[in-house]
Amino acid sequence: MKSVIQFSLNNKFALWIITLIVLFAGLQAGTSMKMETIPDITIPIVSVTTVYPGAAPEEVMDKITKPIEQRTRNMSGVNNVSSTSFENASSVVIEFDYETNMDEAEQEVKSLLGELGFPEGVQTPSVSRISLNAFPVLSLSISNNTLDLAQLTKQVNENVIPKLQGLEGVADVQISGQNVVEGQLAFKPEVLVEIGMTEDMIKGIIQASAMSVPLGIFEFGESEKSVLVDGNIVSEDDLRNLIIVPGVKLSDVADLTVVDKAESISRTNGKDSIGVSIVKSADANTVDVVNLVKDEMSAIQADIDGMTVEHSFDQGEPIEESVHTMLSKAIIGALAAIVIILLFLRNIRSTIISVVSIPLSILMAMLVLKQMDITLNIMTLGAITVAIGRVIDDSIVVIENIYRRMSLAGEKLSGKALIADATREMFVPIMASTIVTVAVFLPLGFVSGMVGEVFMPFALTVVFALVASLIVAITVVPMMAHMMFRNGLKSEQRHEDKPGRLALWYKGVLNWSLNHKLVTFGTAVLLLVGSFALVPVIGTSFLPADEQKALIITYNPAPGETREQVEEMALKAEALLVPDKREGVKVLQYAVGGSNPMNPGASKQALFNINYDKDFKNFSEEKAKILPMLQELGGQGEWKEQDFTGGGLGGSGVTMQVFGPDMKALEPVVSELIAKLQENDELTKIDSSLAQTYEQYRIVADRDKLSQHGLTAGQVAMALSPVRSNPVLTTIEVDGEDVNIYVKTEEKTYSSLSDLENVSIMTPMGTEVALKDVVTIEEGESPNTITRLNDRVYTEVSAEVASSDVGAVSKDIQKTIDNMELPGNIEITMGGVTEQINETFTQLGLAMLAAVAIVYLVLVLTFGGGLTPLTILFSLPFTIIGGLVALWIAGETLSATAMIGALMLIGIVVTNAIVLIDRVIHKEREGLSVREALLEAGVTRLRPILMTAIATVGALLPLALGFESGGLISKGMAVTVIGGLISSTLLTLIIVPIVYEVLNRKKAKKGKAATAK
């Protein structure tokens, strides 16, 4: 180490060049890092969505969902397989361990599905990984007062979509509400009978005539040419005039019409619009992509008359706000730390030297983070804010020691020798404290699940910044000290080694405490025990939710409700929510029939995006009013609030899973559970996933009667079954655009049961028989959706917790469940935030124990022996007092962020104890008794210990007092660290010396005996 310090002092110019290179490289890295809200989390979920048009939920479950579940549940690394069978669609969600390689898992799911055989009409299953990158980063609504929907669609497709697709970082541009042109071919049955042909024969002729087939390359003399057979059916007229049989054209046997229709309905602020959603590529920066798209849309809007563009969903703006808020907090924190150091050192030059470590350490950390492709998010920025108070510690300790020794009148060394010796003297304590703090974060690498993924970048940022601060403290600090104090201090600044008034007061307090160990230690222990009484008062939660002034609300139609009825309901809701009618609403955009990433079976669902003004007051009250207001509109379906933000992090939702043999058996239990939960005042938005039921007609075949007519149950099913797939027959050109031609099929509708009973079925003998003559029809019920988890039918009951103490409310719910008399085949388990709290607190608790063990090992290796490290560890329990009191005063709960704060405290607090005890050991070696060494070390080290503690508190105050959006990281962690640091610093200065003297009794007695002699 001596050589490193000497190199720094002897090669100042080289070190300046290295410092400047690091500064510029760090600045470049910091300004080019990707910005995100939360770290890029790999969610270990593969979802399989399969569409089966026209199928009822029970049929979807039997034919699609169950085979997929059985095929995938035994894959390696699978935790849970949950499924929902809707009308028309199946959704299976496969949840893996966080350690699973998700690329391989996705490929394995695809290959397993390839081995399954599905009924005819089932579309190819869509396999996708749930990734935060797959959700749109920006949703736009485009409208134009001067154009109808067909013209607007053409304008958007020609002028907007291609430009957006060409932007850097845009992976996909999704469009909804556009006008779709298609051709419909309606056959004339009577003409087909006349000419003795069927629909299938005509379809075959059309497909054979309208094809274009390349035959390959042929030799023609001395050259080669490709040969192509072209059916030459390009336009409507070509298709209509297609000869079917001599004398009969297609127009004689079928009517061809080209129709315009809206694929899905999209409206914004009361006008027809087209919805455009932007999905970014995985490695693109959200903020950059959003800003690029906004700039491009502004340019397009300026060029096109009448076009209006609204942003209905925007992920970029909140990220920018969070990042700028955290940056401003970091800068204010750094300034606070600088002021505190200046007040303590009362010397501008010393302050400048110690402050240099802040930008240097942070920029060095940024450089490494950029290389590891870690984004600039609220976790890394929170870590930087927390680290500001810590990275300055090493430099403070070194410069304070250099300055203190320079100011001593009796100091023998001077110049380079003094600076080198003073730096070397402090190397062991600052290295030990840095290694200890780094070691504290090691166990975070082994915390699995969502918390491990989220907090890993936080831990890495702190570790890199601290290692950088150690390097700065033993290289840049001595180099700058030699430059700024080349001629030492002026004579009036030099003094005898006399302690100041604060140090003398502390010496008296410490001496009294050492003489009254039981009283002092007993008081500290009583305070510690008493602080635990605050835990039930403080309460527990998982992660704080980050509120944005926007709502996403869905209307799920009741079974049997048509799309037209849903559109009517959406228009009623629009009339109440448009900006003109509803105070605070800035943009109201809704789509009917568009895609909802949370509900693949929702082909008739209405999805509302409601954006409020940023400065709109009382948003929480407004949020509570919206759903009851919409429910009064009289729809048969269900209005629900959705939450797509934050990737499932934070919030205060509790869920209960009710398992049973079938959906019918679950109904009474779920009703009883909801009734009991409604008695709890702390719960709001109580809801269940138990679906409503369709009235069902079960057609039971009479085998004897069927056989008399030569029929089977399968033939009856074929005759009644609706057309489930309608493939493209051919493609023609209309106004320069390709238009797909489909066969027009009439939907089978029945006005009454007698209509169904009188359906005629053609027998193999060519006669017709009424359905009621060969079957009996039973009336019953069929569920709207069927949900299963790990092969068991279940339904989910969910509720929002109104108070911040989610843990206490969860315990009340558990008591409620335990007191219910459940049938033998029904089971209720707790999930949601309760499950996350239990898992997170267990893992972080284990991480803390592991951190203490690692710290002890590091201290044993640093100091040798086991007693001295044990003394240092005695400073840890007393952090709990301040941490809990601070959380109670700030009105914060004991959350995952507070636990991470406590983990940080282990490293910070031990640092103070190391600095103190290292000096004690030095003084003992110089011949002082244990008591003398403790009193001398306490007086000498009081200033650096207070400086580092108060500088850390000052740096964290902006976070603790932050009223702006800081998201997951801010208050809980900062409050815990500040409270814990204050209590432990005060008690470290008293308790650690007491423990040290007790554990070194023999040495203390020898010292007293020697003094007596």
Buried (B, 14 or more C-beta within 10 A) or exposed (E): EEEBBBEBBEBEEEBBEEBEEBBEBBBBBBEEBBBBBBBBBBBBBBBBBBBBBBBBBBBBBEBBBBBBBEBBBEBEBBEEBBBBBBBBBBBBBBBBEBEBEBEEBBEBBEEBBEEBEBEEBBBEBEBBBBBBBBBBBBBBBBBBEEBEBBEBBBBBBEEBBEBBEEBEBBBEBEBBBBBBBBBBBEBEEEEBEEBEBEBEEBBEBBEEBBEEEEEEEEEEEEEEEEEEEEBEBEEBEBBBEBEBEEEBBBBBBBEBEBEEEBBBBBBBBBEBBBBBBBBBEEEBBBBBBBBBBBEBBEEBBEEBEEBBBBBBBBBBBBBBBBBBBBBEBBEBBBBBBBEBBBEBBEBEBBBBBBBBBBBBBBBBBBBBBBEEEBBBBBBBBBBBBBBBBBBBBBBBBBBBBBBBBBBBEEBEEEBBEBBBBBBBBBBBBBBBBBBBBBBBBBBBEEBEBBBBBBBBBBBBBBBBBBBBBBBBBBBBBBBBBBEBBEEBBEEEEBEEBEBEEEBEEBBEBBBEBBEEBEEBBEBBEEBBEEBEEBBEEBBBBBBBBBEBBBBBBBBBBBBEBEBEBBBEBBBEBBEBBBBEEBEBBBBBBBBBBBBBBBBBBBBBBBBBBBBBBEEBEEBEEBBEEBBEEBEEBEBEBBBBBBEBBBBBBBBBBBBBBBBBEEBEBBBEBBEEBBEBBEEBEBBEBBBBBBBBBBEBBEBEBEEEBBEEBEBEBEBBEEEBEEEBEEEEBBEBEEEEEEBBBBBBEEEEEEEEEEEBBEBEBEBEEEEEBEBBBBBEEEEEEBBBBBBBBBEEBBBBBBBBBEBBBBBBBBBEBBEBBEEEEBEEEBBBBBBBBBBBBBBBBEBBEEBBEBBBEBBBEBBBEBBEEEEBBBBBBBBBBBBBBBBBBBBBEBEBBBBBBBBBBBBBBBBBBBBBBBBBBBBBBBBBEEEBBBBBBBBBBBBBBBBBBBBBBBBBBBBBBBBBBBEBBBBBBBBBBBBBBBBBBBBBBBBBBBBBBBBBBBBBEEBBEEBEEEEEE
